[in-house]
Amino acid sequence: MVTHPFHPLFGRRLEVLAVRPHGRGPLYVCDGGALGGVGLPEAATDRGPEPAERPLTFAALAELAAVIVELGASVDGEAER
């Protein structure tokens, strides 16, 4: 079922035709009827994780902080060359 609130097929159950690897999780290729094949990331379906109460969870902020640290280390390493 499409659970992303802004997706045009929100609330519809679609037949899954294939599952492909994609970024942070699977991409479900579904039969979108008149739209043809529709690719949906797992997070946009009922197969993905439950939506957080708040958009920014502790886990999301911790992941962002780790990325920022890595980017800073990468930039510092480039400056030393």
C-alpha positions as CSV (number, residue, x, y, z in Angstrom):
1,M,0.0,0.0,0.0
2,V,1.3,3.5,-0.9
3,T,1.6,5.4,2.4
4,H,3.4,8.6,1.3
5,P,0.8,11.3,1.8
6,F,1.9,13.3,-1.3
7,H,2.0,10.4,-3.7
8,P,-0.8,10.4,-6.4
9,L,-1.5,6.7,-5.6
10,F,-1.7,7.3,-1.8
11,G,-3.9,4.7,-0.1
12,R,-3.9,2.3,-3.0
13,R,-2.7,-1.3,-2.9
14,L,-0.5,-2.1,-5.9
15,E,0.8,-5.3,-7.3
16,V,4.6,-5.6,-6.8
17,L,6.2,-6.7,-10.0
18,A,9.9,-6.6,-8.9
19,V,12.1,-5.6,-6.0
20,R,15.4,-3.8,-6.8
21,P,18.2,-2.5,-4.5
22,H,18.0,1.2,-4.1
23,G,19.9,3.6,-1.8
24,R,18.8,3.0,1.7
25,G,16.4,0.1,1.0
26,P,14.5,-1.8,-1.6
27,L,12.7,-0.1,-4.5
28,Y,9.4,-1.8,-5.3
29,V,8.5,-1.7,-9.0
30,C,4.7,-1.9,-9.0
31,D,1.8,-2.0,-11.5
32,G,0.5,1.6,-11.4
33,G,-2.4,0.9,-13.8
34,A,-2.7,3.8,-16.2
35,L,0.6,5.2,-14.9
36,G,2.4,2.1,-16.0
37,G,5.3,0.8,-13.9
38,V,5.8,2.8,-10.7
39,G,8.9,2.7,-8.6
40,L,8.3,3.2,-4.9
41,P,11.0,3.4,-2.2
42,E,10.3,1.2,0.8
43,A,9.7,4.3,3.0
44,A,6.7,5.3,0.8
45,T,4.9,2.0,1.4
46,D,3.4,0.1,4.3
47,R,6.5,-2.2,4.1
48,G,8.8,0.6,5.4
49,P,9.3,1.7,9.0
50,E,6.5,3.4,10.9
51,P,6.6,7.2,10.5
52,A,8.2,9.0,13.4
53,E,6.1,11.2,15.7
54,R,8.4,14.1,14.8
55,P,10.2,14.7,11.6
56,L,13.6,14.9,13.3
57,T,14.2,11.9,15.5
58,F,17.3,11.4,17.7
59,A,18.5,8.7,15.4
60,A,18.2,11.0,12.3
61,L,20.1,13.8,14.1
62,A,22.8,11.4,15.2
63,E,23.2,10.1,11.6
64,L,23.4,13.7,10.3
65,A,26.0,14.6,12.9
66,A,28.1,11.6,11.8
67,V,27.9,12.7,8.2
68,I,28.9,16.3,9.1
69,V,31.9,15.0,11.1
70,E,33.0,12.9,8.1
71,L,32.6,15.8,5.7
72,G,34.6,18.0,8.0
73,A,37.4,15.4,8.2
74,S,37.3,15.0,4.4
75,V,37.6,18.8,3.9
76,D,40.4,19.0,6.5
77,G,42.3,16.2,4.8
78,E,42.0,17.9,1.4
79,A,43.3,21.2,2.9
80,E,46.5,19.5,4.2
81,R,47.6,18.3,0.7
